[in-house]
Amino acid sequence: MLTAAAVVVLALAGSARAEDKAPPKAPLPGDSVEWDVAVFEDSPAFKLIKRDVKTGQVIWLLENKVNLPNGVHYCMVADFLDEDGVKLVSVQVPCDQFPANWKEGERNRFILGLPPAEKWKKVRKVVVKVN
């Protein structure tokens, strides 16, 4: 029989392995498009829970690592650049919830709408940033 201490140690070991596992990330659209999404995926403010790609959208589920100031969830933008670095279009990356969940440990969903096909075919880089 396992002692209570052994059960706790095994449970903690299992939870550590689950946290070490990389979050599910659907491939970003556009084979020839470079993506800079560090503001969401390599951030001191957010923990990436998962990234989904649906027709015309990229969706990030993020968990706040810290309490965030009011409004930061509404300042995200994506710039779509052509091969020469010219900005073709800039769009807001809105938080799906209003008001946003701002406390540490709470989750939010951010949804990036991709530009129409005639613009998208010229895109070579996407940069998501705080505006």
Secondary structure by P-SEA (a helix, b strand, c coil): cccaaaaaaaaaaaaaaaaaccccccccccccbbbcccccccccccccccccccccbbbbbbbbcccccccccccbbbbbbccccccccccccccccccccccccbbbbbbbbbccaaaaaaccbbbbbcc
